[in-house]
């Protein structure tokens, strides 16, 4: 196993020189880890410094979306152009026309659903490999280059794919076992209750707890990926266990950084939903504008993903060296 204290020799810190303001430097003690809010800010700054990474992730995401969207929109275009009811439904929504379209194109929709499933699986695999390239760029502290990016994909692709498979197994076990255990425990707890509000509160408490556990698992696998890159380790299971130990020993800062960046994601989503509700597609111009707003939102998600990696990598380095 590669010793953890060798990391600083091979991997320069990517954004340490540009993410600390004068006030932060004045307040921080020499060698002391920065507070979580400063690391969240470091994530945003680092993502701004690596916008090409976000553009690359957005472009690949767009390609996968078009693979699914183009056949379906082609079907809608044929139906709208050949059917008078379809042309009227473009102006005034008609549920009967939509139901008829779905019934008449059942075989096409079945094949499309299979395509969507394979495209989604391929996207998750490709996304796992792309994370290796992103972290390779960030770990080296260098500017974006396709050569360095794909070197990271090739070098760490195997462990990242094994981490992806392991994460699917863990998520499945959480849904299969933990969900059922929580359901049975809460059912037993509320069996004698006559208050419907109390039972509903327990139901939402179960969902919130399950979501927290799932998000915590996502965070642990982020740190496992970071360890694989920084330590040049091929051991997916071993690094996942070490990432769990790291999160357990540094629970407060890891959670605050993760949920601080997650709050930014929630704000971006709410802004997008508000704009999407205002942009009713009643004309070609509004359709185009809605598409641009949607793609801007997708780019912001890719940008935020880079920010997550930057902040989590810096937190890991500060707390282990």
N, C-alpha and C positions, 0 to 999 in steps of 0.2 A: 504494500500500500504506500502511496506517496504521502509523505509527511505534509501536514497542512501548512507548516511554517515555510514551505518552499514556494508558496504561491506568489509572494511579493517579489521573488527573484525573477520569475518568468512573466508575471502579468502586471503591468503598470495599472494604477488606478485610473479609470477612464475620465471621470469628470470632477475629481476632487478640487482641481484648481479653479473651476468656473462656477461651482454651485454654492459656494459659501460667501455670503455677504460680509461686509466689514463688521456689522453688528454681531453676526454669528461667530466670527472669529474672535471678537473681543469678549463674548460671553463664554465661549467654550474654553475648557482647560486643555493644555497641551496633551495630545494623545487621547483625549476623552472622546467617546462616541458621541456623535451628534444626536439631538433629540429627534423623535419620529417626524415632527412637522418639518424639520429641516431636510430630512431624507425624502419626504414627499415632494418638497420643493426641488430637491436635487433630481428626482425622477422627471419632473416637468422640464427642467433645464436640459437634462441629458437627452430627453426625447426631442426637444427643439434642435439640439446639436446633431441629431441623427435623423433628420426628416426623410432622408433617402430610404432608410429602413422602413419607415411608415408608408411611403409611397410604393415601395416594392410589395409589401404585405397587402396593401389596398389593391394593387393591380392584379395580384394573384387571386384575391378574394373576388374581384369583379369577373375574372375569367370563369371561375367556378359558378358564379351566379348566372352568367349568360348561358352556360351550357344547359341549365335547367329552364331559364326564362324564355329563351328564343323559341323553342318548339311550342310552348304553351301560348305565347303571344302570336305565333304564326297561326295556330288553331283559332284564336279569338279573331284575328284579322280576317280569316276566311269566312267565319260565321257572320261577322258584322257586315262584310261586303256583299255576301250572297243572300242575306236574309233581311227582309223589310222589318221584321220584328227586332232583329239584332240591331239594325240601324237606329230604330226608335229607342232601344234600350241604351244606346250610347248617350242619349240625352236624358231619358227618364229610366231609372233602373226597373227592370222587369224580372221578377223572380221566376215566372213561368218559363221565360226564354232561357234563363240560366239553368233551371232544372232540366229542361229539354236538351240543352247542349251537353250537360253532364251525362245524361242517359244515352244520347246518340254517340258519344265519343268514349264509351266506357272502356273499350279495349285500349284505346290510346292512353287514357288516363291511368289504366293499370300498368301499362308499360312505362309511363312517365314516373309513376310512383316507385317502380323498381329502379329506374334511372336515378331518381332523387336519392334513394337509399345508397346506391353505390357511389354517387357523387359526394354525398355527405361523408361516407366512410373514407373515400379517397382524400377529401378535404382535411379530415382530421389527421390522417397519416402525413400528408404534405405539411400541414401546420406544425406537427411535431418535428419534422425535419427542418422546417424554416426556423423554428425556435433555436436550433443548434447554430445556424448561421448568424442569427441576431445576437445570441450570447457570445459567440466568438468575436464579433466586431466590438461589442461592449467590453469584453474582458481584456482585449488588447489595447483599448483606449485609442484606436486608430480611426481615421476617417473611413467612410463607407467605400468599399471596393468589392466588385463582384467576385474577384479571385479569393479574397479573404473570406467572404461570405460563404462561398461554395466549398472552400477548404474546411470550414467549420461544419458544414453539412456532411461532408464525407468523413471527417475525423470523428465526429460525435453522433453520426446518424444511427449507428447500431444501438448504443446505449439509450438514445432518445426513443427509438422505436420500442425497446424493451420497457422503458418507463411508461410509454403510452399504453402498451398492453397491460402492464401492471396496474395502471390507473383505472382502466376499464374494469378490471377484476374488482378493485377496491370499491369503485362506484356501484357496481352490481351488488356486491355484498352489503353495502350500506343500504341500498334500496330494498334488497331481499330480506336481510336479517334485521337491521336496525329499525326499518320502517315498521315491520311486523311486530317487533318487540315493543316499540313505542305505542303502536295501535292497541295491542293487548293490554299493556299497562294502563293506558289512559281509559280504555273501556272498563277495566276493572275498577279504576278509581272513581269513575263517574256513573257506575251502574245504579247506585241508589239515589242519584240526584234527580230532582224534579225541575231544576232550573235549566231551561234551554240555553240561556245566555252563558251559564257556567260551562256546559258541555261544548258550546261553540268556542269559548275561550280556550279550553283545553285542546280543541282541534287545531286552532291557529298556533297555539304554543308548540304543538307537535311539529307543525310545518316549519315554524321559525327555527326550532332546534335542529331539525333535519337539514335545513338550508345552511345553518351555521356550520354544521359538521361537514357538509359537502364543500363549502367554501374553504374551510380549514384544510381539507384534503387537497384542494386545488393549490392552496398556498404551499403546502408541504412539498408537492411535486414541483412547484416552481423552484424551491430551494434545492431539491434533488437535481434538477437540470443545471442549476448554477454550480453545484458541487462537481458534477460530471465535467463541466467545461473548465473550471478553475483548477481542479485537481487532476485533469486529464485522466479520469477514471473510467474504465469500461464496465464497472459493476453497477448495474441499475438497481438491483434489490438492496445492495449494501448502502448505496448513496441515498436511497429512499429512507432507510432506517436511520442513517446519520442526519438526514434532513429533519426527520421527525424529532430526534433528540435535540437538534439545534432550536427548532421552534418551541419545544417544551421548555428548554432552558432560557429562552428569550421570548417568552410568550407575549408580554406586554408590547415591546417595540414592534415585533413582527405583526401583531394584530392591528396596532395603530397605523402602521404604514400601509398595510393591505386594505383596511377599511377606509383610510383617508383617501387613497387613490380610488377605491370603489365608490366613495361619495362623489368624486368628480365624474365618474361614469354615470351615476344616477342622474346628476344634474344635466349632463349632455343628452341623456335619453329623454328626460322630461322636456328639454328645449326642442328636441327633434319631434317629439309627439305633438307638442303645441304647434309648431310650424306645419307639420303634416296635416293637422286638423284644419288649419286655416287655408291650406292650398287645395281646395276642392277642384279636381281635374275637369273643369267645364270648357276648357279650350286647349289647343295644342301648346300655347305658350305656358300655361299653368302646368301641363303635363311635363314639359321639359324642365321647368323650374322645380317641380316636385322631385324629379329624378336627380337633379343637381343637388338638392338639399339632402336627399337620401344618401348620395355618394359622399357628400361632405361629412355626414354622420358616420358612415362606414370608415372613412379616413380617420376621423377622430377616435374611433375605437382602436384602429391599428396604432395610432400615435400613443394612445393610453396604454396599450399593451407594451410598447417599448418603454414607456415611463415606469410601468410595473417592474420590468426586468432591471432597469437602471437602479431604482430605489432599493429593490431587494438585494441586488448584487452588492451595492455599497453598504447596506446594513450587515450583510453576511461578512464582508471583509473587515468592517470596523469591530464587529463583535467576536471575531475569531483570531485577530492578529494584534 
